[in-house]
Amino acid sequence: MENGISNHGDRVRQRACFFDIDGTLWDRQNRIPQSAVRAIRALRRNGHKALLCSGRSRSYIFDEALLAIGFDGIVSGAGAMLELNGETLFSHVFSPEQVLTAVQTAEEFGYTPLLEGVRTISIRAEGFPIPDYYDKLKRELGDVLEPLSRRWGRWDDTSKLTVLGLPGARPMDELRQALSGAFDFLVHGPALAELVLPGVNKGTGLRAACEAMRLDVRNSVAFGDSANDAQMLEAAGVGVCMGNGTDAL
């Protein structure tokens, strides 16, 4: 070992480690194990890189305790945005027309849309299907959370769109077919999916980050627990599914 970085032949094996947030770094109450904090700080002291790689849009990654752990970069919006050392390398957002199409189609099929943006999160509070989750969003986001109607048709910073089925919603496959080609679906269940731009996912975000840092993706390690982590774990040299992860992952 030299400066904590292992040598393999003539090549320094500096690793980039990618961490999902929800269900991986913290639990449903946003509690972070101190063992995880110590491990991430230790790997950085040893010369490796630590990055968040989350399905959360950038507007929903601001927790002080989380960021105080220390990260070299953030992949947010399920791969839509990449920051390294505080600099934004790219930010892929939907056009307002794309969002309007998705919102109107989702509502027609019986789904309520949640627009996740770089600066704001837009939601239709009336009849929201998971009241506890809405209360959590309202409590944590404050002014970042806005009514869907506030900028109707003028959503210019949406990087991901989540749809939640209302009672009587049509099957998810029908919604997926209606929006085929315009969006990729990350399906979490019969009534829950994330919509991203075609070709955008946590795996593409991981590879882009490794390329920008000039690190071999084969030496990367990724940790996740749910459906939207699958491509990240597949792209990494080592993919780790958490013990509480979904059966599919």
C-alpha positions in Angstrom: 0.0 0.0 0.0 1.2 3.5 -0.8 -0.8 6.4 0.7 -3.6 3.9 1.2 -3.9 3.2 -2.5 -3.0 -0.3 -3.6 -0.7 -0.9 -6.5 -1.4 -3.5 -9.1 1.7 -3.9 -11.3 2.6 -0.4 -12.5 -0.9 0.8 -12.1 -2.4 2.6 -9.1 -5.8 1.2 -8.3 -7.6 4.3 -7.0 -11.2 3.5 -6.6 -14.4 5.5 -7.0 -17.1 4.4 -4.6 -20.8 5.4 -5.3 -23.4 5.4 -2.6 -27.2 5.5 -3.0 -28.9 7.5 -0.3 -32.4 6.2 0.6 -32.2 2.7 2.0 -28.5 2.6 1.6 -26.7 5.4 3.5 -29.8 6.1 5.7 -33.1 4.6 6.7 -36.6 5.8 6.4 -36.0 8.2 9.3 -32.9 9.6 7.6 -30.6 8.0 10.2 -27.0 7.4 9.1 -25.0 4.7 10.9 -21.8 6.2 12.3 -20.0 3.1 10.9 -20.9 4.3 7.4 -19.6 7.8 8.2 -16.3 6.5 9.5 -15.9 4.2 6.5 -16.5 6.9 3.9 -14.1 9.3 5.6 -11.5 6.5 5.9 -11.7 5.6 2.2 -11.2 9.3 1.3 -8.2 9.6 3.6 -6.8 6.6 1.9 -6.9 8.4 -1.5 -10.1 7.0 -2.9 -13.2 8.9 -4.2 -16.6 8.9 -2.6 -19.7 10.0 -4.5 -23.4 10.1 -3.9 -25.4 8.5 -6.7 -29.1 9.0 -6.0 -32.4 8.9 -7.6 -33.2 12.2 -5.8 -33.1 15.3 -7.9 -30.5 17.9 -6.9 -33.1 20.0 -5.1 -33.7 17.2 -2.7 -30.1 16.6 -1.7 -29.2 19.2 1.0 -29.2 17.4 4.3 -26.4 18.9 6.3 -25.5 15.7 8.2 -25.4 13.8 5.0 -23.2 16.3 3.1 -20.9 16.8 6.1 -19.7 13.2 5.7 -17.7 14.5 2.8 -18.1 13.6 -0.9 -16.1 14.3 -4.0 -19.2 14.4 -6.2 -22.9 13.9 -6.6 -24.8 12.0 -9.3 -28.4 13.1 -8.9 -31.7 12.6 -10.7 -31.0 9.0 -11.4 -28.1 10.0 -13.6 -29.4 13.2 -15.0 -26.9 15.5 -13.3 -23.2 15.2 -12.4 -21.2 17.4 -10.0 -17.6 17.0 -9.1 -15.9 19.1 -6.5 -18.8 21.5 -6.6 -18.7 22.0 -10.3 -21.6 20.9 -12.5 -20.4 18.9 -15.5 -23.8 18.3 -17.0 -27.5 18.6 -16.1 -30.0 16.9 -18.4 -33.5 18.3 -18.0 -36.8 17.7 -19.8 -38.2 20.3 -22.1 -41.4 22.0 -20.8 -43.2 20.3 -23.6 -42.0 16.8 -22.6 -43.1 17.5 -19.0 -46.5 18.7 -20.0 -47.0 15.5 -22.2 -45.9 13.3 -19.3 -48.1 15.1 -16.7 -51.2 15.1 -18.9 -50.8 11.5 -19.9 -50.1 10.3 -16.3 -53.2 12.1 -15.0 -55.3 10.7 -17.8 -54.2 7.2 -16.8 -54.9 7.8 -13.1 -51.5 8.6 -11.9 -50.4 11.7 -9.9 -47.1 13.2 -11.1 -44.2 14.5 -8.9 -41.8 16.7 -10.8 -38.3 16.5 -9.4 -36.1 19.4 -10.5 -32.7 20.9 -10.0 -34.1 23.8 -7.9 -37.7 22.7 -7.1 -40.0 19.8 -6.6 -43.6 20.3 -7.9 -46.5 18.3 -6.7 -50.3 18.1 -6.8 -51.2 17.9 -3.1 -54.9 17.3 -3.5 -55.6 13.6 -3.2 -51.9 12.6 -3.0 -51.9 8.8 -2.7 -49.3 8.6 0.1 -50.2 11.2 2.8 -47.3 10.3 5.0 -44.8 10.8 2.2 -46.4 14.1 1.3 -46.1 15.3 4.9 -42.4 14.2 4.8 -41.7 16.2 1.7 -43.5 19.2 3.0 -41.6 19.0 6.3 -38.1 18.5 4.7 -38.4 20.6 1.6 -40.0 23.8 2.8 -40.0 26.4 0.1 -38.4 24.0 -2.4 -41.8 22.2 -2.6 -44.3 24.0 -4.8 -47.8 23.3 -6.2 -47.8 21.8 -9.6 -50.0 24.6 -10.8 -47.5 27.4 -9.9 -45.5 27.1 -13.2 -48.0 25.1 -15.2 -46.5 24.3 -18.5 -43.3 26.3 -17.8 -41.4 23.6 -15.9 -37.8 24.3 -17.0 -35.7 22.4 -14.5 -37.3 18.9 -14.2 -34.6 16.2 -14.3 -36.9 13.3 -13.3 -40.6 12.7 -13.0 -42.2 10.2 -10.5 -45.7 8.8 -11.0 -47.8 7.3 -8.3 -51.0 5.4 -9.0 -54.3 6.6 -7.6 -57.1 4.2 -6.8 -58.5 2.8 -10.1 -55.3 3.7 -12.1 -54.8 1.9 -15.4 -52.0 -0.7 -15.5 -48.5 0.7 -15.4 -47.7 -1.1 -18.7 -50.4 0.9 -20.5 -48.9 4.2 -19.2 -45.4 2.9 -20.2 -46.7 2.1 -23.7 -48.3 5.5 -24.1 -45.1 7.3 -23.3 -42.9 4.8 -25.1 -39.8 6.3 -26.7 -40.2 9.6 -24.9 -39.0 8.4 -21.5 -37.3 5.4 -19.9 -39.3 3.9 -17.0 -37.7 2.7 -13.7 -40.5 0.7 -12.3 -40.6 0.1 -8.5 -44.0 -1.5 -8.4 -47.4 -1.7 -10.0 -48.3 1.9 -9.0 -44.8 3.6 -8.7 -42.3 4.5 -11.4 -39.6 7.0 -12.2 -39.4 8.6 -15.7 -36.1 9.7 -17.0 -34.8 10.8 -20.4 -33.9 7.9 -22.7 -30.5 6.5 -21.9 -30.1 8.3 -18.6 -29.7 6.2 -15.5 -27.4 5.8 -12.5 -25.1 3.5 -14.6 -24.5 6.2 -17.2 -23.9 8.7 -14.4 -21.3 6.4 -12.7 -19.4 5.9 -16.0 -19.4 9.6 -16.7 -18.1 10.4 -13.3 -15.3 7.8 -13.6 -14.4 9.2 -17.0 -14.3 12.7 -15.7 -12.1 11.7 -12.8 -9.9 9.6 -15.1 -10.5 6.5 -13.0 -11.0 3.0 -14.4 -14.7 2.1 -14.0 -13.6 -1.5 -13.4 -12.1 -0.4 -10.1 -15.3 1.3 -9.0 -17.6 0.1 -6.2 -21.3 0.9 -6.0 -23.9 0.4 -3.1 -27.6 0.4 -3.6 -30.9 -1.2 -2.5 -33.7 -0.7 -5.1 -34.7 -1.0 -8.8 -33.2 2.3 -9.9 -29.8 1.1 -8.6 -29.6 -2.0 -10.9 -27.8 -0.3 -13.8 -25.4 1.4 -11.3 -24.5 -1.9 -9.8 -24.1 -3.5 -13.2 -21.8 -0.7 -14.4 -19.5 -0.8 -11.4 -16.6 -3.1 -11.1 -18.1 -4.3 -7.9 -21.8 -3.9 -7.2 -23.1 -4.4 -3.7 -26.8 -4.9 -2.9 -27.7 -3.9 0.6 -29.1 -6.6 2.9 -32.5 -4.7 2.9 -32.5 -4.5 -0.9 -35.3 -5.6 -3.1 -35.5 -9.2 -4.2 -35.1 -8.2 -7.9 -31.9 -6.3 -7.2 
